[in-house]
Amino acid sequence: MKKVFKIASAFIGIIVGAGFASGQEILQYFTSFGYLGTIGTIISTALFAYMGMMLVKLGTRTQATSHKEAVYKVSGNKWLGRIVDYVIILTLFGVGVVMIAGAGSIPSQQFGLPPLVGIIFMSVIVMATIMMNVDKVVNIIGSITPFLIITVLIISGYSLFTMEQSFSDLNAVAVEQPSALSNWFISAINYVSFNVAVGASMSLLMGGNEKDERTSALGGLLGGLGLGIMIVISHLAIFSKIDAVASYDMPLLALVDNLSPVLGTFYSIVLFGMVFNTAVSMFFSFAARYTEVGTSQHKKFVLITGVVAFGLSFAGFTELVAFFYPLIGYMGLFLILALVTAPFRLKKEHKNTERLSA
């Protein structure tokens, strides 16, 4: 069970980055639809549980060392495999850039520092960490996640118990907020699709490091379920205080600050850690797609990628989330299609192999 929880914790850590842990994703994708957004969070939870299970399980089955071979095998079609591969490549680099931008927003909102301070610091520590092997990266990611889960639970509980208005009153305020997409159901599906694309590469690599398929499947299932539950409670927390936090880049951080400035400082550190988690996962997997981990070429590639991402991050965190995430969500539907059909196709291939060897 220890391995199962390790995989589950790492899976949550990979996906929970600046957008989720700050509350900005939740606000744009769910809370901006009010009551209907709550239904959307429940749909997303069910989908995350299934997709998490499939991703890590398929990583073990294919013994993936980069997402490329796993994606082509899972897709079962050269053209679909190529599309999914390109979607993941774009997602890895793009979300990495968004995380670097998010690192600038945290010290800016919390301490009044220039965004450049957070951006430079995050860029440096991310590039240094990626020089390590995949086991160390997974351990680092998994170790930070529990702190976020505990903090989000405390924030959410406090927000719900100290509500000054009913959800029916707040619904009118919520639906006035800008949404990532125009329809609540499409928004829920798009959010899962986007995050599956975000977590696909590193999840496949995690699965490739595990020999037991059942352990991988349970870890992915638990991770997806845990992620979904966090989405539900984070949405309710932001919804309960929407009139006070809607204008912030980091709504959850604003909630904590309202509770206690000391806790706000603590959460800003946890939030920075989650941004670090996702940034490391994205750039590590991106580099592993093109170079062999640990080689001099890998290190050079990481440094060049980091410099380019640093420059692009100045586009702004909220703006990048609003533009880039829905785009990746639509493209990620190709990956969803591949994952849904993969078990049936792989089972058929296994039967054909057994028949030929008989």
N, C-alpha and C positions, 0 to 999 in steps of 0.2 A: 504493500500500500504506500510505502514511502516514495517509491518511484512514480506511482500514480499521482500523488499530490505534488511532486516535484514538476511533473509534466503539466499538470493543471495550472499550477501557480505560474510557470513560465509562459504558458499559452495566454493567460490573462495579461501578464506583464508585457508580452509582445504587442498586443493590440491596444492596451490601455496606455495611451501616450498623452501628449499635450491636449489634444482635442477632447478626449473623454474625461480625463482626470481634472481638466479645467472646467468642464461643464459646457463648453462652447458647442461641441458636437451634439450633445443631448438637447441643448436649447434649440439649435437649428433644425434637428431632425425629428424631435418628438414634442418637446414642451410647447413649441410654437403652434402646435395643433390642438392644444388643450386636452380635453377629454379623449378625443380620438387618438392623440399621441400616446396616451396610456395603453390603449389597445395595441398600438403599434409596438410598444416595448415588449408586450407579452408575445406577440408574433415573432419578434426578433429573438427573444430568449429561446424559443423552441428551435428556430433555425440555427442559432449559434451552437446549441447542444449537438445537433446532428452534424453540422459542418466541421465542428472541432473534432468530433470523433473520427470522421472520415479523413480529414487532413493528416492527423498524426498516424492513424492506422495505415494509410497508404504510404506514408513515409517509411514505416517499418517494413511493409510488404515489398517495397521497391529498393530498400536499403539505400536511400538517397544520400548523396554527398553534396549535391547542389540541386536546386529545384528543376533544372533543365531536363534531366533524364526521367525524373518522376512525372513531370508534367506531360511529356510526350507519351509515356506509357499509360498514364491515367486517361489522357484524351483519346487514345486509340485511333487518332486520325492526324495525319501530318499537318493539315491546314489548321485544324482546331488547336492542335498542340502548339503551333507557331503563334497563333493569336494569343492564347493563354500565356505563353512564355513572354511575349512582348508586353502584355498587360501587367504581368508581375514585375517585369523589369522597370517599366514606367512608374509603377506604384512604389517600388522600393526606393527609387531615387527621389520621387516627388514627395512622398510622406517623410522621408529623411529631411528634406529641405523644410517642410512644414514644422517638424520637430525643432530644428535649429531656430526657426523664427519664433516658435513658442517659448523657447528658452530666453529670448529677449523680452517677452511680455511679462514674465513672472517677476523678475527683480524690478521692472519698470512699474508694475501695478502695486507691488507690495512695499518696495523701499524707495521708489521715486528715482531709481538709477536709470541711466541711459540704456536702451535696449542692447546697444553694442556690447555692454559688459557681459550680459548673459549669453549672447550669441558667440562671442569669442571664447568664453570659458567652456561652453558646451561643445563647440567645435573641437577644441584641443583634447578634452577628456574622452570624447567619443572616438576620435582617431587613434588615441593611445590604447584604448580598451580593445579595439578591433584587432590589434596586433596579436591578441591572445587566441587560444584555440576555442572551438565551439563549446566544449564542456564548461570551460570557465565562464564563457559568455552566458550560457544557460543558467549557471549557478548564480551569477550576479543578477540577472533578470528576475529569477525566482525569489531571491532573498529580499528584494525591495517590495514585491507585490503585497505580502501580508500587511505591511504598514499602511498601504493605500486602502485595502479592504476595510481594515479596522477604522481608519479615519473617516472614510465615506459613510460607514454605518453610523458612527457617532454624529457626524454632521447631519445626516438624513433624519435620524431619530430626533435630534434637537429641533430641526427645522419644522418637522411635522407636529411635534408636541407644543411648539410655540407659535403656531399659525394664528394670525390676527384676523384673517378673513377666510371665508369658506372657499372651496374649490370652484363653486358655481360663480362666486363673485370674481375670482381670479381668472376664470376661463376667458373672460372678455379681454383682459390685459394680455394673456398668453397668446391668443390668436392674432394680436396686433404685431407680434414680433416677426422679424424676417425669418423665412423658412428656407432650408436648403433646396427643397422641392415643393411643388404646388399641391400635391396630394399626400395625405397621411399614410396610405397603404403603400404607395410607390416609395415614399420616404423610408418606411420601415424595411422594405426589401432592398432598397438601394444601400441602406446603412449596413445591412448584413453583407451584401455583395462587396461593398467597399472594404469592410474589415476582413473578410475572408481573403481578399486579394492582398491586404496588408500582412496578414498572418501566414499566408500560404507557404512562402519560401522557408521561413524559419521553422514553421511547424513540421514541414516535410523533413528538414534537417534534423530536428529533434527526434522524429520518428525513425529516421535512418540510424540514429545512435542507440536505439532500443531494439533488442532482439525479439522480445515477446510482444506479439501483436495485440493480445488481450490487454496488457498493461498500457500500451499506446492508446488503444481505443477508449479505455476507461479514463485515462488521463485527459484525452481530448474532449470526451463527453463532459466530464466534471468541470474542465476549464471553460467550455462553452456555456454550460449551465450557470456557473458562477459569474461569468461575464454578463450574461443576460439578467441575472438577479440584480447585479450592481447597476445595470442600465435602468431597471424599473425603479429602484429606490432613489437613484440620483435624479431621475426625471421628477419623481414626486417631491423631492427636496427642493429642486429649483422651482417647480410649479407652485409650491407652498409659499415661496418668497419672490415670485416673479416680478412683482412691482418694485422690489428693492434691488434686484441683481441683474436685471435684463440688459442694462447699459454697459456692463463690464465685459472685457475680453475673457476674463476668468470668473464666471459666475459662482462656481463652487468655492473658489478662494475668497470671493466676496462674502459668501455665507459664513465661512469660518471667521473672517475678520469681524463680522457683526457679532459673532459669539464671543470671541476673545482675540485681541491683537497678538497675544503670546501663541495661541493655537494657530493663528493665521500665519505666523512666522514658521511654526513647525510644519504646517501643511504646505507652505510654499517650498520647503525643502523636500518633502515627500513628492510633491508635484514635479519638482525639478528632477527628482530621481526617476519618475515615470517617463518623463520626456527623454531622459537619458536612455532608459530601457528601450523605448521604441526606436530612437535614433540609432542605437547600437545594432539592434536587430535588423533594421532596414539596410544600413550601409554594410554590415557584415555579410548579409545575404547577397546584396548587390555585387560586392567584390568577389564572393565565392562563385557567382555565376560566370565570371570571366577569367578568374585566376585561381591558382591552387593556394589554399590557405597556408600561411606560414612562409611562403617564398618571398624573395625580394620583389618580384613582380607584383605580388599581392600588396605589399606595403606601399609601393609606389602608386599603385592604383587607388588605394585607400586615401593617400595624401592628396592626390589630384582631385578625387571625388569630393573630399572635404573642402578644398579651396573653392571649387565651383559651387557647392551647396552653400557655403558661407556667403558668397556674393548674391545668390538668388534669394536667400532668406530675408533680405531687406524689403521684399514685396509686402510684408505684413502678415501677421498670424491669422487674424479674423478673415481677411480678404482671401488668403490662400485656402483656408478651410472651406469657405463659401464657394469658391470656384473649383478647386481641384478635387475635393472629396466626392461630390455628386458625379463628376466626370468619370472618376475611377470606378464608382459604384455601377454605372451603366456598363462600362467595359468589363467589369468583374463578373457580369452575368454569364459570360463565356466560361469562366472558371466554375461557377455554380453548376452549369450544365454538365461540364466534364465530371465534376465530383458526384453529381446525382446519378449519372449513368455508369460511372466507373465500376461499382461493385458487380453489376450485372455482366459487364463486358469482361472483367477480369475473371469472374467465375466461369464464363463460357470458354475463355482462353485456357483456363486450368483444366477443364474437362476435355478440351481438344488435345491438350498436351498428354493427358493421361491415356486417352484413346490411342494416340500415335505410339506411345511407349509400350502399350500392352501387346 
